[in-house]
Amino acid sequence: MPLNPFGLALQEQNFTWTKALCEADSDEDGLTNGEELGDPCCLWEEYDEPSGYTKTFEATHPGFQNSAAEYTRPECSITAPAFKASAINQFNPWEEQRVAELFVDNFSIPKKRTTYVDVAFNFPDTSMDVFHVVYAEAIVNNAENLHHYVIKGCAKKWPEEKVGKVVSAAAAAECTVNFGGWAPGKSIFTSPVWVGRSIGKAAGIVAFVVNIHYDNPSGASGRVSNDGIRFFYTPTLRNFTASSVSVTQISVNPVMVVPPGRERFFITRSCQLTVTDAQGQPAKIHLSSMGFHAHLLGTEMYSELTKDGQTIDLGSERIWHFDDQFERNILPRNITLQTGDHLQTTCVFNSIGRKGFTSMGIHTTDEMCWANYIGWPGDIQARCDGHVWAGELAAGESGLGIAASHAESGADFAWDGTNIRTGGAPLKGFTDRCSDLEPAQQFCPVFVAQVKQQSDCNGPLPLKRLQGLGLLAVCCTAACEASVCSDHELCAGRGNETFDFFNTSPDSSEDPSTGPGPSKQDVDSSSGSSGKASSTSDPSTSEAAPAAACLRACFFLVLVTSLLK
């Protein structure tokens, strides 16, 4: 859908409410954008507490012409913000200001839809053992193809010939310090003026590896990436360093899906915090900002904090868009987190335009659900323990208070939350059903072959991403047709029916959102299940062993090949 004149103007201002944008009349109806939105004197800045006038003003759309005849401009004094937000992403007057820019060295973006690469960078300033990063942002020269960054710090410099170049996953794995990330509309690092992010030899970060996701929906050729990172930093060390709290980072789980044709399908996590200092003693983290991440179906995001029996909205986004994943400044709320506090984070997805299931996965047409918080001091460890579940909101229903309005006890599907990237092991909705999991059907033959060797229909499958699910929960039809499972009680009452997620019939032939196949490292090399002993027969002497071994070998070749495409 094309943007209206105001949308285009907002995009040109990097989705920031600037004085120039406020004073402009984007739709040429005689009213400035500020007059139409309740900031006629252009006094409001991001995260300011709006005035009573602004809060109650009945806004008109600055992208479509309206009548100016009935508008009366108020005195500026009554439109001024109730209070100004604390400054972020700025140098203090006494700080020495430095800037470093790092660029990808002419990477040719493949024609395929999804590409992940690891690119090496060295931090160029070695004049001090430690600096504080004040602010960091992405340099986006290829907006159509650049999807996101995940940045990790390295304790050793890269050889000069590798700087700006793609490096192997094995080499990238040597860099283990989480530094930050970027997605459209988001900063890499944001901070108040008393907090910095340590970098340098004494901080264990002298270089970086950046995992870059390129998206090429049109399959265009000849695209070259010279995108990069810009650091604003200082040798004048600040009083505090930054810390982060990741509550939800669901990124890869083929059995966690958004069904097609749903306007407000949600995935939510409810968890209780444990916050300690470096010595393991109870501590507090002061919050400065928070942000969400999802893909193309994400439309609403919610965050709630329950503390001392009181629940507050903590940075929710009732309108959320993939192209504007900004970090919300929550400094004015003066929020601290400590042990015993409770967080509820919710991602809402609109899949009306999809005809098939959308898995949690790495492709742009898959989905994710993230909620992260930034604060200080930097020596804090925070863990949040609790379950994940899915459901659907009615039209007009609030996304807040979801733990009560859509309690886990009434959910059809739930996970234990023990793995922040997958949502953890299934708790309900899978183990008592005989179901055909759409994204996994291509892998069912090898699963069936292995189960035949083990004579165990209830044991967990060897794919880590399936989080301990058994064969019948994933490959019902194939399993019940195999002699080893045909007598199982779940097969006995199956008839010709298979389980459809959330009572929805998929149309896989037109599904653009099927999740990624398993990676080689996700496959458990052990042949036995964790909960039950394997068959006592020796597979090497079994008549079926050569065929099964061949099938497994072919399967793993397919896996590796799929990762290289």
C-alpha positions as CSV (number, residue, x, y, z in Angstrom):
1,M,0.0,0.0,0.0
2,P,1.5,3.4,-1.0
3,L,2.1,6.0,1.7
4,N,0.0,9.2,1.9
5,P,1.8,12.6,1.7
6,F,2.3,12.7,5.5
7,G,3.6,9.1,5.6
8,L,6.1,10.0,2.9
9,A,7.2,13.1,4.8
10,L,7.5,11.1,8.1
11,Q,9.6,8.5,6.3
12,E,11.9,11.3,5.0
13,Q,12.4,12.4,8.6
14,N,13.4,8.9,9.6
15,F,10.0,8.5,11.3
16,T,10.9,11.2,13.8
17,W,8.6,14.1,14.8
18,T,10.8,17.1,13.9
19,K,10.1,20.8,13.9
20,A,10.3,20.8,10.1
21,L,7.7,18.0,9.8
22,C,5.5,19.7,12.4
23,E,5.5,23.0,10.6
24,A,4.9,21.5,7.2
25,D,1.4,21.1,5.6
26,S,1.8,17.7,4.0
27,D,-1.7,17.4,2.6
28,E,-1.9,21.1,1.6
29,D,-5.2,21.8,3.3
30,G,-4.1,25.0,5.0
31,L,-3.4,23.3,8.4
32,T,0.1,22.4,9.5
33,N,0.8,18.8,10.5
34,G,1.2,20.1,14.1
35,E,-2.1,21.8,14.0
36,E,-3.8,18.7,12.8
37,L,-2.2,16.5,15.5
38,G,-2.5,18.7,18.5
39,D,1.0,20.3,18.6
40,P,0.4,23.6,16.8
41,C,3.4,25.4,18.2
42,C,5.7,22.4,17.6
43,L,6.8,22.1,21.3
44,W,6.4,18.4,21.8
45,E,9.5,16.1,21.4
46,E,9.7,12.3,21.5
47,Y,8.7,10.8,24.9
48,D,7.6,14.2,26.4
49,E,4.5,14.0,28.5
50,P,1.8,15.7,26.4
51,S,-0.2,18.7,27.6
52,G,-3.8,18.4,28.6
53,Y,-4.7,20.2,25.3
54,T,-2.7,17.6,23.2
55,K,-4.2,14.6,25.1
56,T,-7.8,15.7,24.5
57,F,-7.4,17.2,21.0
58,E,-9.5,15.5,18.3
59,A,-6.8,15.1,15.7
60,T,-7.5,15.2,11.9
61,H,-5.4,13.2,9.4
62,P,-2.4,15.2,8.2
63,G,-2.2,13.0,5.1
64,F,-5.7,13.8,3.8
65,Q,-7.2,17.2,3.3
66,N,-9.5,18.5,5.9
67,S,-11.4,21.8,6.3
68,A,-9.4,24.5,8.0
69,A,-12.4,26.8,8.4
70,E,-13.5,25.6,11.9
71,Y,-10.0,25.4,13.4
72,T,-8.9,27.9,16.0
73,R,-5.3,28.1,16.9
74,P,-4.7,28.0,20.7
75,E,-2.1,29.9,22.8
76,C,1.2,28.1,22.8
77,S,1.3,28.1,26.6
78,I,-1.5,25.6,26.9
79,T,0.0,23.2,24.3
80,A,3.5,23.0,25.9
81,P,4.3,19.4,27.2
82,A,3.5,18.7,30.9
83,F,7.1,17.8,31.3
84,K,10.1,17.1,29.1
85,A,11.6,13.7,28.7
86,S,15.1,13.0,29.8
87,A,17.8,13.4,27.1
88,I,19.0,10.2,25.4
89,N,21.7,9.4,22.8
90,Q,23.6,12.7,23.5
91,F,27.1,13.6,24.5
92,N,27.5,15.6,27.7
93,P,29.1,19.0,27.3
94,W,32.3,17.9,29.1
95,E,32.8,14.7,27.2
96,E,35.2,14.3,24.3
97,Q,33.2,13.3,21.3
98,R,34.4,10.6,18.8
99,V,32.8,8.8,15.9
100,A,33.8,5.6,14.2
101,E,32.2,4.1,11.0
102,L,32.5,0.5,9.9
103,F,31.3,-0.7,6.5
104,V,30.6,-4.0,4.7
105,D,33.1,-4.3,1.9
106,N,31.1,-4.8,-1.3
107,F,29.1,-7.9,-0.4
108,S,27.1,-9.1,-3.4
109,I,23.6,-9.9,-2.2
110,P,22.4,-13.3,-3.6
111,K,19.2,-13.5,-5.6
112,K,17.6,-15.9,-3.2
113,R,15.0,-14.5,-0.8
114,T,16.8,-15.0,2.5
115,T,20.6,-14.7,3.2
116,Y,22.4,-14.7,6.5
117,V,26.1,-13.9,6.7
118,D,28.6,-13.1,9.4
119,V,30.8,-10.0,8.6
120,A,34.0,-9.1,10.5
121,F,34.9,-5.6,11.8
122,N,37.7,-4.2,13.9
123,F,37.1,-1.2,16.2
124,P,39.6,1.3,14.9
125,D,40.5,3.3,18.0
126,T,43.2,1.8,20.2
127,S,44.3,5.0,21.9
128,M,42.6,3.9,25.2
129,D,42.0,0.6,26.9
130,V,38.3,1.4,27.4
131,F,35.7,3.8,25.9
132,H,32.0,4.3,26.5
133,V,29.7,4.1,23.5
134,V,27.0,6.8,23.8
135,Y,24.9,5.8,20.9
136,A,25.2,3.5,17.9
137,E,23.2,3.4,14.7
138,A,23.0,1.4,11.4
139,I,24.3,3.0,8.2
140,V,21.6,1.8,5.8
141,N,22.6,2.1,2.2
142,N,20.5,-0.7,0.9
143,A,17.1,-0.2,2.7
144,E,15.2,-2.6,0.3
145,N,17.4,-5.6,1.3
146,L,18.8,-5.0,4.7
147,H,16.6,-6.8,7.3
148,H,18.5,-6.8,10.6
149,Y,21.8,-7.0,12.4
150,V,22.8,-9.0,15.4
151,I,26.1,-7.7,16.8
152,K,28.6,-9.5,19.0
153,G,31.9,-8.3,20.4
154,C,35.2,-10.1,19.9
155,A,38.2,-10.2,22.3
156,K,40.7,-10.4,19.3
157,K,41.2,-8.3,16.3
158,W,40.4,-9.8,12.8
159,P,43.2,-10.0,10.3
160,E,43.1,-7.0,8.1
161,E,42.2,-9.0,5.0
162,K,39.0,-10.2,6.7
163,V,37.7,-6.8,7.8
164,G,34.4,-6.0,6.1
165,K,34.3,-9.5,4.6
166,V,32.1,-12.5,5.3
167,V,33.7,-15.0,7.7
168,S,32.8,-18.6,8.6
169,A,30.3,-19.5,11.3
170,A,33.1,-21.2,13.1
171,A,35.2,-18.1,13.2
172,A,32.2,-15.9,14.1
173,A,31.5,-18.2,17.1
174,E,34.7,-17.0,18.7
175,C,32.9,-13.7,19.3
176,T,30.6,-14.2,22.3
177,V,29.8,-10.8,23.9
178,N,26.3,-9.6,23.1
179,F,26.5,-6.0,22.0
180,G,23.2,-5.0,20.3
181,G,21.1,-5.3,17.3
182,W,19.3,-3.3,14.6
183,A,16.1,-3.6,12.7
184,P,14.3,-0.9,10.7
185,G,13.5,2.1,12.9
186,K,15.7,0.9,15.7
187,S,19.0,2.1,17.1
188,I,21.8,-0.3,17.8
189,F,22.4,1.1,21.2
190,T,20.5,3.9,23.0
191,S,21.3,5.4,26.4
192,P,20.6,8.2,28.8
193,V,23.4,10.7,29.3
194,W,24.8,9.0,32.4
195,V,25.1,5.5,30.9
196,G,27.5,4.1,28.4
197,R,28.4,0.7,26.8
198,S,32.0,-0.3,27.5
199,I,34.2,-1.1,24.5
200,G,38.0,-1.6,24.1
201,K,40.7,-3.9,25.3
202,A,39.8,-3.7,29.0
203,A,36.1,-4.4,28.1
204,G,37.0,-7.5,26.1
205,I,35.7,-5.9,22.9
206,V,38.2,-4.9,20.3
207,A,36.3,-6.2,17.2
208,F,32.9,-7.3,16.1
209,V,31.1,-9.9,14.1
210,V,27.8,-8.8,12.7
211,N,25.2,-11.4,11.7
212,I,23.4,-9.7,8.8
213,H,20.1,-10.8,7.4
214,Y,19.5,-9.7,3.8
215,D,16.0,-10.0,2.3
216,N,15.6,-10.1,-1.5
217,P,11.9,-10.5,-2.2
218,S,12.1,-9.6,-5.9
219,G,15.1,-11.9,-6.5
220,A,17.0,-8.9,-7.9
221,S,20.6,-9.4,-9.1
222,G,23.5,-7.0,-9.0
223,R,22.7,-5.7,-5.5
224,V,25.9,-4.8,-3.5
225,S,25.9,-4.1,0.2
226,N,28.1,-1.3,1.7
227,D,25.9,-0.9,4.7
228,G,27.5,-0.4,8.1
229,I,27.6,0.8,11.7
230,R,28.3,4.2,13.2
231,F,29.5,4.5,16.8
232,F,29.4,7.7,18.8
233,Y,31.7,7.1,21.7
234,T,33.9,8.9,24.3
235,P,37.1,8.2,26.3
236,T,35.4,10.2,29.1
237,L,33.9,7.4,31.1
238,R,30.4,7.7,32.5
239,N,29.1,6.8,35.9
240,F,27.2,3.7,34.8
241,T,27.4,1.0,32.1
242,A,24.3,-0.5,30.5
243,S,22.6,-3.9,31.1
244,S,19.7,-5.6,29.3
245,V,16.8,-7.9,30.2
246,S,15.5,-10.2,27.5
247,V,12.1,-11.5,28.4
248,T,11.0,-13.0,25.0
249,Q,13.2,-13.8,22.0
250,I,11.1,-16.5,20.3
251,S,12.9,-16.9,16.9
252,V,12.9,-20.5,15.8
253,N,10.1,-23.0,16.6
254,P,8.3,-24.9,13.8
255,V,5.5,-26.0,16.1
256,M,4.7,-22.5,17.3
257,V,2.7,-21.1,14.4
258,V,0.4,-18.2,13.5
259,P,-2.6,-19.8,11.7
260,P,-3.9,-18.2,8.5
261,G,-6.9,-15.8,8.4
262,R,-6.6,-14.4,11.9
263,E,-6.8,-10.7,12.6
264,R,-5.5,-10.7,16.2
265,F,-3.7,-13.9,17.0
266,F,-1.4,-13.6,20.0
267,I,1.6,-15.2,21.5
268,T,2.3,-14.2,25.1
269,R,4.7,-14.9,27.9
270,S,4.1,-14.5,31.7
271,C,7.2,-14.6,33.8
272,Q,8.6,-13.7,37.2
273,L,12.0,-12.0,37.6
274,T,15.1,-12.9,39.5
275,V,17.5,-9.9,39.6
276,T,21.0,-10.2,41.2
277,D,24.3,-8.4,41.1
278,A,27.7,-9.9,40.1
279,Q,28.0,-11.5,43.6
280,G,24.6,-13.1,43.3
281,Q,23.0,-10.8,45.8
282,P,19.5,-9.2,45.3
283,A,19.7,-6.1,43.1
284,K,17.7,-3.6,41.0
285,I,17.9,-2.6,37.4
286,H,16.7,0.9,36.4
287,L,15.0,0.9,33.0
288,S,15.8,3.4,30.3
289,S,14.3,2.0,27.1
290,M,12.5,-1.1,25.7
291,G,11.7,-2.5,22.3
292,F,9.9,-5.2,20.4
293,H,10.7,-7.3,17.4
294,A,8.5,-9.3,15.0
295,H,8.2,-9.7,11.2
296,L,5.6,-8.8,8.7
297,L,2.5,-10.0,10.5
298,G,3.2,-8.2,13.8
299,T,0.7,-5.3,14.4
300,E,0.5,-4.8,18.1
301,M,2.9,-5.3,21.0
302,Y,2.2,-5.2,24.8
303,S,4.3,-5.1,27.9
304,E,2.9,-5.1,31.5
305,L,4.8,-4.9,34.8
306,T,3.1,-6.1,38.0
307,K,5.0,-4.8,41.1
308,D,3.8,-4.8,44.7
309,G,0.3,-5.8,43.5
310,Q,0.0,-3.0,41.0
311,T,0.1,-3.5,37.2
312,I,1.2,-0.8,34.8
313,D,1.5,-0.5,31.0
314,L,5.3,-0.7,30.3
315,G,5.8,0.6,26.8
316,S,3.0,-1.1,24.9
317,E,2.6,-0.3,21.2
318,R,-1.1,-0.6,20.1
319,I,0.0,0.2,16.6
320,W,3.2,-1.5,15.6
321,H,4.9,-1.8,12.2
322,F,7.9,-3.8,11.0
323,D,9.4,-0.7,9.4
324,D,9.5,1.3,12.6
325,Q,10.9,-0.9,15.4
326,F,12.1,1.9,17.6
327,E,13.3,1.8,21.1
328,R,10.8,3.4,23.5
329,N,12.3,5.8,26.0
330,I,10.7,4.9,29.4
331,L,13.0,7.0,31.6
332,P,10.1,9.4,32.6
333,R,8.3,6.4,34.2
334,N,11.1,5.9,36.7
335,I,10.8,2.1,36.6
336,T,13.0,-0.4,38.4
337,L,12.9,-4.2,38.2
338,Q,13.8,-6.5,41.0
339,T,13.3,-10.1,42.2
340,G,9.6,-11.0,42.4
341,D,8.4,-8.5,39.8
342,H,6.2,-10.0,37.1
343,L,6.3,-9.2,33.3
344,Q,3.7,-10.1,30.7
345,T,4.8,-9.5,27.1
346,T,2.5,-10.1,24.1
347,C,2.9,-10.1,20.3
348,V,-0.2,-9.7,18.2
349,F,-0.2,-10.9,14.6
350,N,-2.6,-10.3,11.7
351,S,-2.5,-13.2,9.2
352,I,-5.7,-12.3,7.2
353,G,-3.6,-12.2,4.0
354,R,-1.9,-15.6,4.6
355,K,-3.3,-18.9,3.3
356,G,-0.9,-21.2,5.3
357,F,0.6,-21.4,8.7
358,T,3.4,-19.1,9.6
359,S,6.1,-20.6,11.8
360,M,8.5,-18.9,14.2
361,G,11.6,-18.9,12.0
362,I,14.5,-17.0,10.4
363,H,12.9,-15.9,7.1
364,T,11.2,-12.6,6.7
365,T,8.0,-14.4,5.9
366,D,8.3,-16.4,9.1
367,E,7.6,-14.7,12.4
368,M,9.3,-13.9,15.7
369,C,8.3,-12.4,19.0
370,W,10.8,-10.4,21.0
371,A,10.6,-8.0,24.0
372,N,13.8,-6.5,25.4
373,Y,14.6,-3.9,28.1
374,I,17.7,-1.8,28.5
375,G,18.8,-0.2,31.8
376,W,21.6,0.2,34.3
377,P,23.9,-0.6,36.1
378,G,25.8,-3.0,33.9
379,D,26.8,-5.7,36.4
380,I,23.2,-7.0,36.8
381,Q,22.0,-10.4,35.9
382,A,18.2,-10.8,35.3
383,R,16.3,-14.0,34.6
384,C,12.6,-14.3,33.9
385,D,10.9,-17.7,34.5
386,G,7.4,-18.5,33.1
387,H,5.3,-20.0,30.4
388,V,4.3,-19.1,26.9
389,W,0.9,-19.6,25.3
390,A,-1.1,-18.7,22.3
391,G,-4.7,-17.5,21.6
392,E,-6.8,-14.9,19.8
393,L,-8.1,-11.5,20.8
394,A,-11.6,-10.3,19.7
395,A,-12.0,-7.2,17.6
396,G,-11.7,-4.1,19.9
397,E,-10.5,-6.2,22.9
398,S,-7.6,-4.8,24.9
399,G,-4.3,-6.5,24.6
400,L,-3.6,-5.6,28.2
401,G,-4.6,-7.8,31.1
402,I,-4.2,-10.9,28.9
403,A,-3.2,-13.1,31.8
404,A,-6.7,-12.7,33.2
405,S,-8.8,-12.4,30.0
406,H,-7.0,-15.2,28.2
407,A,-5.5,-17.2,31.0
408,E,-3.0,-20.0,30.2
409,S,-5.4,-22.5,31.8
410,G,-7.8,-21.9,28.9
411,A,-5.2,-22.0,26.1
412,D,-5.1,-24.8,23.6
413,F,-1.3,-24.5,23.2
414,A,1.4,-23.7,25.8
415,W,5.1,-24.0,26.2
416,D,7.3,-24.0,29.4
417,G,9.4,-21.0,28.5
418,T,12.7,-22.7,29.5
419,N,14.3,-21.7,26.2
420,I,14.1,-18.0,25.4
421,R,14.7,-18.5,21.6
422,T,12.2,-21.3,21.1
423,G,9.6,-20.8,23.8
424,G,10.6,-24.1,25.4
425,A,9.1,-27.5,25.5
426,P,5.4,-28.0,24.7
427,L,3.1,-28.2,27.8
428,K,-0.2,-28.8,26.2
429,G,-1.8,-29.1,22.8
430,F,0.6,-31.7,21.3
431,T,1.4,-34.7,23.4
432,D,-2.2,-35.9,23.6
433,R,-3.0,-35.4,19.9
434,C,-2.2,-37.3,16.7
435,S,-1.3,-34.4,14.4
436,D,0.4,-33.6,11.1
437,L,2.7,-30.6,11.7
438,E,2.8,-28.9,8.3
439,P,6.4,-27.5,8.4
440,A,7.8,-30.9,9.4
441,Q,6.1,-33.1,6.9
442,Q,9.1,-33.2,4.5
443,F,11.2,-34.8,7.3
444,C,8.7,-37.4,8.4
445,P,10.2,-40.3,6.4
446,V,13.5,-40.2,8.3
447,F,11.6,-39.8,11.6
448,V,9.5,-42.9,10.9
449,A,12.6,-44.9,9.9
450,Q,14.3,-44.0,13.1
451,V,11.3,-44.9,15.2
452,K,11.1,-48.3,13.4
453,Q,14.6,-49.0,14.6
454,Q,13.9,-47.9,18.2
455,S,10.4,-49.4,18.5
456,D,9.4,-46.3,20.4
457,C,6.5,-44.1,19.2
458,N,6.4,-42.0,22.3
459,G,10.1,-41.0,22.5
460,P,11.3,-37.5,21.5
461,L,12.3,-36.9,17.9
462,P,16.0,-36.1,17.3
463,L,15.4,-32.5,16.1
464,K,16.1,-30.0,18.8
465,R,13.7,-27.4,17.3
466,L,10.8,-29.8,17.9
467,Q,11.4,-29.4,21.6
468,G,10.9,-33.1,22.6
469,L,7.8,-33.8,20.6
470,G,7.2,-37.4,19.6
471,L,6.5,-38.9,16.2
472,L,2.7,-39.0,16.6
473,A,2.5,-35.3,17.5
474,V,4.4,-34.3,14.3
475,C,3.9,-37.0,11.7
476,C,0.5,-38.6,12.5
477,T,-0.4,-40.0,9.1
478,A,3.0,-41.4,8.4
479,A,3.4,-42.8,11.9
480,C,0.0,-44.5,11.9
481,E,0.7,-46.1,8.6
482,A,4.0,-47.5,9.9
483,S,3.7,-50.9,11.4
484,V,5.5,-49.8,14.6
485,C,2.8,-47.2,15.5
486,S,-0.4,-48.5,13.9
487,D,-1.6,-50.1,17.1
488,H,-1.0,-47.0,19.2
489,E,-4.1,-45.7,21.0
490,L,-3.8,-42.3,19.2
491,C,-3.9,-44.1,15.9
492,A,-6.8,-46.3,16.8
493,G,-9.3,-43.5,17.0
494,R,-7.8,-41.4,14.3
495,G,-10.0,-42.5,11.3
496,N,-9.3,-40.3,8.4
497,E,-8.8,-37.1,10.5
498,T,-5.7,-35.3,11.2
499,F,-5.3,-32.4,13.6
500,D,-5.3,-28.9,12.3
501,F,-3.7,-26.2,14.3
502,F,-6.3,-24.0,16.0
503,N,-9.1,-25.8,14.0
504,T,-7.8,-24.2,10.8
505,S,-7.4,-26.0,7.5
506,P,-4.1,-25.1,5.9
507,D,-3.5,-24.6,2.2
508,S,0.2,-25.5,2.0
509,S,0.3,-25.2,-1.7
510,E,0.1,-21.4,-1.5
511,D,1.8,-20.9,1.8
512,P,4.6,-18.4,1.5
513,S,5.5,-18.6,5.2
514,T,6.6,-22.2,5.8
515,G,9.4,-22.1,8.5
516,P,13.0,-23.0,7.7
517,G,14.2,-26.6,7.8
518,P,16.3,-27.8,10.6
519,S,20.0,-26.9,10.6
520,K,22.6,-29.5,11.0
521,Q,23.5,-28.4,14.5
522,D,19.9,-28.8,15.6
523,V,19.9,-32.6,15.0
524,D,20.7,-34.6,18.1
525,S,23.3,-37.1,17.0
526,S,22.3,-39.6,19.7
527,S,20.2,-42.5,18.4
528,G,18.3,-43.2,21.5
529,S,15.5,-41.2,23.2
530,S,16.2,-39.4,26.5
531,G,13.3,-40.9,28.3
532,K,13.3,-44.5,27.3
533,A,16.0,-47.1,26.4
534,S,16.6,-47.8,22.7
535,S,15.8,-51.2,21.2
536,T,18.3,-53.9,22.3
537,S,18.8,-55.1,18.8
538,D,22.0,-54.0,17.1
539,P,21.1,-51.7,14.1
540,S,24.2,-52.8,12.3
541,T,23.0,-56.4,12.2
542,S,19.3,-55.6,11.3
543,E,18.1,-56.3,7.8
544,A,16.5,-52.9,7.8
545,A,19.6,-51.1,8.9
546,P,21.2,-50.4,5.4
547,A,18.0,-48.9,4.1
548,A,17.4,-46.8,7.2
549,A,21.1,-45.7,7.3
550,C,20.9,-44.7,3.6
551,L,17.6,-42.8,4.3
552,R,19.2,-40.9,7.2
553,A,22.3,-40.1,5.2
554,C,20.2,-38.7,2.3
555,F,18.1,-36.8,4.8
556,F,21.1,-35.0,6.3
557,L,22.4,-34.2,2.8
558,V,19.1,-32.6,2.1
559,L,19.4,-30.6,5.3
560,V,22.8,-29.3,4.6
561,T,21.9,-28.6,0.9
562,S,18.9,-26.6,2.1
563,L,21.1,-24.5,4.3
564,L,23.4,-23.6,1.4
565,K,20.7,-22.5,-1.1
